[in-house]
Amino acid sequence: MSLYDTLRHFADSYGLVVMIALFLLLCAWPFRPGSKQYNRNAATMIFKDEDDGR
């Protein structure tokens, strides 16, 4: 069995599982408990130094 076949087998089986798990983790990350303040801070950061045109 060549190295190519070994790496292809890994990518077809375990690599897919790892990528799906990573995708789900990154999708759920903003919704974790305690992140509400961090999300609000990130959403309003662009308005921090705004002086309303004065």
Summary of the structure (lengths in Angstrom):
residues: 54
radius of gyration: 21.2
end to end distance: 71.6
largest distance: 71.6
contacts: 83
relative contact order: 0.07
helix: 76%
strand: 0%
